[in-house]
């Protein structure tokens, strides 16, 4: 490489130790194209400034300089071959002000096009941007205090929870032990009005198996309440091909049965209503095969007819009765 100027030599030393964790003074001088005296002076200055350099004189006349294996100047460095993977990962992440700023900075530093302008990723809501980082920090082992709007009561209440697992959306959700009930529940970041870490209240750790079990039992992020229920429904062809590729998380096609004319989908979950909504949305292409699921499907279908379809029919009849017949 070309000879470095006095102001460039410290940067050259930093980059050299990033590539290799140990150098002899002579080899480093040749690498940088400067004298051994210049390298020695620069190493002493950097060491006095806080760089964790270790001098080893045991192999005289060679003098070795080393840095710890986990050392990186001012944070984490990425090699040239890792940079494209870093930019792709940032581009795929949910869009937020923080993500967009990091992607733009990384793209500019790497002198490549901003991939965020070409890859469309889902955007976090303003509320998620405000509180998701706090929730993620709480998952490291600190109790989270939050003003939260419950879905059942609809009221904003102050709660303390111990976050066990975070799912970045949108919608972003987190699994936590509710200190009031002592049970594992799933919360939406969108429901938070205010949040802060509260180290004054002991964090509660859930057994790993309990967290994994609830994740398996959830359907599209919904846990439901009560005991687990076996659910199964049939989907006819040709709709079955599309449904098999678009099942909600927690559902699976029964591969052990050879079903003629379609597929059979199964799951075990307390969130039977969520499964029923999915089946109702498929219309005549699907029908429930297990009792509890069939009951929920009928209730939802009846409710939809009563609130929409039948009312429209009644309004249409009333309108016809009020309209004089043609020719009278």
ABEGO torsion letter per residue (X at the ends): XBBBBAAAAAAAAAAAAAABABBBAAAAAAAAGBBAAAAAAAAAAAAAAGBBBBBBAAAOABBBBBBBAABBBGEBBBBAAAAAAAAAAAAABBBBAAAAAAAAAAAAAAGBBBAAAABBBBBBBAAAAAAAAAAAAAAAGBBBBBBBBBAAAGBBBBBBBBBABBBBOOBBBBBBBBAAAGBBBBBBAAABABBBBBAABBBBBBBAAAAAAAAAABBGGBAEBEBBBBBBBBBBOAAAAAAAAABBBGBBBBAABBBBGEBBBBBBBABAAAAAAAAAAAEAABBBABAAAAAAAAAAAAAAAAAAAAAAAAAAAAAAAABBBBGX
